[in-house]
Amino acid sequence: MRVLVTTAVPAERDAVAAAFTAPGPASASASAHTVPGAVLSRVALPAPSGGGDQLVLDLLAGGVGPAAAAASTAAALTAATLNGEPYDVVVSAGIGGGFQPDAPVGSLVLADEITVADLGAETTETAGAAGAAGATGTPEVPEPAHGFIPVTELGFGTVTHRPPNSLVREITAVTGARQGSVLTVSTVTGSAARAVELRRRHPRALAEAMEGFGVAEAASAHGVPVLEIRAVSNPVGPRDRAAWRIGEALAALTGAFGKLAPVLESWNPHDLTH
């Protein structure tokens, strides 16, 4: 099983690596692996004693924001395919903001939907303004668009990627993560008003970060399943540095990945429908 883990910054990458490289009888070997435009930290776990595939994780600090994450992840995926070592799963991992009170600081959030929250158009119009006819033939009353139309309603692209249900269930069970939507934003929320508006548009949202959708777009283009896991370092809303708990969140990220190895080793990459 080969896994690509993309983080934004080296501190997050190192927190993931710490789950596997701590001294001990079952510690993994670590090495550097160069691909165009990036250096991967490769972590290879000992082969399972009962047989089966060895778990190899390539850890990539791919940059901040969806564009950098998409570009770096795509480069790593392409290089792996050309080398005859394609990945089975891609994981977007790191810290992020949590929507309160459902995702408190220090908690883990596992995405069952990876949704870009600000890809679309601002508008002062109303949704359905053309007066499309409903099932009865009567024009439907348009609903307020509240100033934003997602790109899909403009007839382009996608706004959501869904990780494999079976893998999400298994990881939730072993990590105790909260399961819900993780939003990708290009501008981190800094006000209570925007936090409320995002939650209104995305009622299942538990966290926001800046890279998940970019990673998911690259994985989708290569036909590879994707996950996103976030450790909550701060509440979504007004920027209050005194309330940030980055160290605590990085420790939670390490703890989560320490529990993932058996799940990833046993998961069937072809089980994408359950």
C-alpha positions as CSV (number, residue, x, y, z in Angstrom):
1,M,0.0,0.0,0.0
2,R,1.4,3.3,-1.1
3,V,0.1,6.5,0.4
4,L,0.9,10.1,-0.5
5,V,0.3,12.6,2.4
6,T,0.2,16.2,1.5
7,T,0.5,18.9,4.1
8,A,0.9,22.7,3.7
9,V,4.0,23.2,5.8
10,P,7.0,21.2,7.1
11,A,5.8,21.4,10.7
12,E,2.6,19.4,9.7
13,R,4.7,17.0,7.6
14,D,7.0,16.4,10.5
15,A,4.0,15.8,12.9
16,V,2.8,13.0,10.6
17,A,6.3,11.5,10.3
18,A,6.6,11.5,14.1
19,A,3.8,8.9,14.3
20,F,6.0,6.4,12.5
21,T,9.7,7.3,13.2
22,A,9.8,7.4,17.0
23,P,12.4,4.9,18.4
24,G,11.1,1.4,19.0
25,P,11.0,-2.1,17.7
26,A,8.3,-1.3,15.1
27,S,9.8,2.1,14.0
28,A,9.8,2.8,10.3
29,S,12.7,3.6,8.1
30,A,12.8,7.2,6.7
31,S,14.5,8.6,3.6
32,A,14.3,11.5,1.2
33,H,12.9,11.0,-2.3
34,T,13.1,13.7,-4.9
35,V,10.4,14.4,-7.5
36,P,10.2,17.4,-9.9
37,G,9.7,20.5,-7.8
38,A,9.7,18.8,-4.4
39,V,11.4,16.5,-2.0
40,L,9.3,13.8,-0.3
41,S,10.0,12.3,3.1
42,R,9.5,8.6,2.6
43,V,8.4,6.5,5.5
44,A,8.4,2.7,5.1
45,L,6.9,0.6,7.8
46,P,8.1,-2.9,8.5
47,A,6.2,-5.5,6.5
48,P,3.3,-7.1,8.4
49,S,4.4,-10.2,10.2
50,G,1.4,-12.2,8.9
51,G,2.2,-11.2,5.3
52,G,0.6,-8.6,3.1
53,D,1.7,-5.4,1.5
54,Q,4.2,-3.1,3.2
55,L,2.9,0.4,4.0
56,V,4.9,3.2,2.4
57,L,4.0,6.8,3.0
58,D,5.5,9.7,1.0
59,L,5.1,12.9,3.0
60,L,5.0,16.1,1.0
61,A,5.0,19.7,2.4
62,G,3.2,21.0,-0.7
63,G,2.6,24.7,0.1
64,V,-0.2,26.8,1.5
65,G,-3.5,27.2,-0.4
66,P,-5.4,25.1,-2.9
67,A,-3.3,26.0,-6.0
68,A,0.0,25.1,-4.4
69,A,-1.5,21.9,-3.0
70,A,-3.0,20.9,-6.3
71,A,0.2,21.6,-8.2
72,S,2.6,19.8,-5.8
73,T,0.2,16.8,-5.3
74,A,-0.2,16.4,-9.1
75,A,3.5,16.5,-9.6
76,A,4.1,13.8,-7.0
77,L,1.3,11.6,-8.4
78,T,2.6,12.0,-12.0
79,A,6.2,11.1,-10.9
80,A,5.0,8.0,-9.1
81,T,3.0,6.8,-12.0
82,L,5.9,7.3,-14.4
83,N,8.1,5.4,-12.1
84,G,5.7,2.5,-12.0
85,E,4.9,3.1,-8.3
86,P,1.4,4.7,-8.3
87,Y,-0.2,5.7,-5.1
88,D,-3.3,3.8,-3.7
89,V,-4.5,6.7,-1.5
90,V,-3.8,10.4,-1.2
91,V,-4.3,12.2,2.2
92,S,-4.6,15.9,2.8
93,A,-3.5,16.4,6.4
94,G,-2.7,19.2,8.8
95,I,-4.2,21.6,11.3
96,G,-7.2,23.8,10.7
97,G,-10.0,25.9,12.2
98,G,-13.0,24.2,13.8
99,F,-16.6,25.4,13.7
100,Q,-17.8,25.7,17.3
101,P,-19.1,24.0,19.3
102,D,-19.0,20.9,17.1
103,A,-15.2,20.7,16.5
104,P,-13.5,22.1,19.6
105,V,-9.8,23.0,19.7
106,G,-7.7,19.8,20.0
107,S,-10.2,17.6,18.3
108,L,-9.8,15.7,15.0
109,V,-12.0,16.1,12.0
110,L,-12.2,13.5,9.2
111,A,-13.9,14.7,6.0
112,D,-16.7,12.7,4.4
113,E,-17.0,15.6,2.0
114,I,-14.1,17.9,0.8
115,T,-15.8,21.1,-0.3
116,V,-14.4,24.3,-1.7
117,A,-16.4,27.1,-0.1
118,D,-15.4,30.2,-2.2
119,L,-15.1,29.0,-5.8
120,G,-17.9,30.7,-7.6
121,A,-19.3,34.2,-8.1
122,E,-20.6,37.0,-5.9
123,T,-24.1,38.1,-6.9
124,T,-26.9,40.4,-6.0
125,E,-29.4,38.3,-8.0
126,T,-31.6,35.5,-6.7
127,A,-31.2,31.8,-7.4
128,G,-33.6,30.6,-10.1
129,A,-34.2,34.2,-11.2
130,A,-35.2,33.0,-14.7
131,G,-38.4,31.7,-13.2
132,A,-38.0,28.0,-14.2
133,A,-41.2,26.0,-14.1
134,G,-41.7,23.5,-11.4
135,A,-43.3,20.0,-11.6
136,T,-46.7,21.6,-11.8
137,G,-45.7,24.0,-14.6
138,T,-46.0,26.9,-12.3
139,P,-42.9,29.2,-12.1
140,E,-41.1,28.5,-8.8
141,V,-40.5,31.3,-6.4
142,P,-36.8,32.1,-6.5
143,E,-34.8,31.6,-3.3
144,P,-32.2,34.2,-2.2
145,A,-28.7,33.5,-3.3
146,H,-27.2,35.4,-0.4
147,G,-24.5,36.9,-2.5
148,F,-22.8,33.7,-3.6
149,I,-23.3,31.2,-6.4
150,P,-21.0,28.1,-6.5
151,V,-19.2,27.4,-9.7
152,T,-21.3,24.3,-10.4
153,E,-24.4,26.5,-10.6
154,L,-22.6,28.5,-13.3
155,G,-22.2,25.4,-15.3
156,F,-18.6,24.6,-14.5
157,G,-16.4,22.1,-12.6
158,T,-17.1,20.6,-9.2
159,V,-17.1,21.9,-5.6
160,T,-17.1,18.6,-3.6
161,H,-15.1,15.4,-3.5
162,R,-16.2,12.5,-1.4
163,P,-13.7,10.1,0.2
164,P,-14.4,6.3,0.2
165,N,-17.2,5.7,2.8
166,S,-15.6,2.4,4.0
167,L,-12.3,4.0,4.7
168,V,-13.9,7.0,6.4
169,R,-15.9,4.7,8.7
170,E,-12.8,2.7,9.7
171,I,-10.6,5.7,10.4
172,T,-13.4,7.4,12.4
173,A,-13.7,4.2,14.5
174,V,-10.0,4.0,15.4
175,T,-9.2,7.7,15.8
176,G,-12.4,9.0,17.4
177,A,-12.5,11.8,14.8
178,R,-15.6,13.8,14.2
179,Q,-16.9,13.1,10.7
180,G,-18.3,15.8,8.5
181,S,-17.6,18.3,5.8
182,V,-14.2,20.1,5.7
183,L,-14.3,23.3,3.7
184,T,-11.4,24.6,1.6
185,V,-11.0,28.4,1.5
186,S,-8.4,30.6,-0.1
187,T,-8.9,33.3,2.6
188,V,-9.1,32.0,6.2
189,T,-12.2,33.2,8.0
190,G,-11.5,36.2,10.3
191,S,-15.0,37.3,11.5
192,A,-18.0,35.9,13.2
193,A,-20.2,37.0,10.4
194,R,-18.3,34.9,7.8
195,A,-18.2,31.9,10.1
196,V,-22.0,32.1,10.4
197,E,-22.4,32.5,6.6
198,L,-20.2,29.6,5.8
199,R,-22.1,27.4,8.3
200,R,-25.4,28.6,6.8
201,R,-24.3,27.5,3.3
202,H,-22.6,24.3,4.6
203,P,-24.6,23.1,7.6
204,R,-22.4,19.9,7.9
205,A,-19.1,21.8,8.0
206,L,-16.9,21.0,10.9
207,A,-13.6,22.6,9.9
208,E,-12.0,24.8,7.4
209,A,-8.5,24.7,5.9
210,M,-6.8,25.9,2.7
211,E,-5.5,22.8,0.9
212,G,-8.0,19.9,0.9
213,F,-9.9,20.7,-2.3
214,G,-6.7,21.3,-4.2
215,V,-5.3,17.9,-3.1
216,A,-8.6,16.3,-4.0
217,E,-8.7,17.8,-7.5
218,A,-5.2,16.4,-8.2
219,A,-6.1,13.0,-6.8
220,S,-9.4,12.9,-8.8
221,A,-7.5,13.7,-12.0
222,H,-5.3,10.6,-11.4
223,G,-8.2,8.4,-10.3
224,V,-6.9,8.0,-6.8
225,P,-9.1,8.0,-3.6
226,V,-8.6,10.9,-1.3
227,L,-8.9,11.6,2.4
228,E,-8.7,14.8,4.5
229,I,-7.9,14.8,8.2
230,R,-7.6,18.0,10.3
231,A,-6.5,18.6,13.8
232,V,-8.3,21.7,15.1
233,S,-5.9,24.4,16.3
234,N,-8.3,27.3,16.6
235,P,-12.0,28.2,16.3
236,V,-13.3,29.4,13.0
237,G,-14.2,33.1,13.4
238,P,-12.4,36.2,14.7
239,R,-8.6,35.9,14.6
240,D,-7.5,35.5,18.3
241,R,-4.0,34.3,18.4
242,A,-4.2,33.8,22.2
243,A,-6.8,31.1,21.5
244,W,-4.6,29.2,19.0
245,R,-3.3,25.8,20.2
246,I,-1.0,24.8,17.3
247,G,1.2,22.6,19.4
248,E,-1.8,20.7,20.8
249,A,-3.2,20.3,17.3
250,L,0.1,19.0,15.9
251,A,0.3,16.4,18.7
252,A,-3.3,15.3,17.9
253,L,-2.3,14.9,14.3
254,T,0.6,12.7,15.3
255,G,-1.6,10.6,17.5
256,A,-4.2,10.2,14.7
257,F,-1.6,8.9,12.2
258,G,-0.2,6.5,14.7
259,K,-3.6,4.7,14.6
260,L,-3.9,4.7,10.8
261,A,-1.3,2.2,9.8
262,P,-3.4,-1.0,10.4
263,V,-6.4,0.6,8.7
264,L,-4.5,1.6,5.6
265,E,-2.6,-1.8,5.4
266,S,-5.9,-3.8,5.5
267,W,-8.0,-1.5,3.3
268,N,-8.9,-2.6,-0.2
269,P,-8.3,0.3,-2.6
270,H,-10.9,-1.1,-4.9
271,D,-13.6,-0.8,-2.2
272,L,-14.9,2.6,-3.3
273,T,-18.6,2.0,-3.2
274,H,-19.4,1.3,0.4
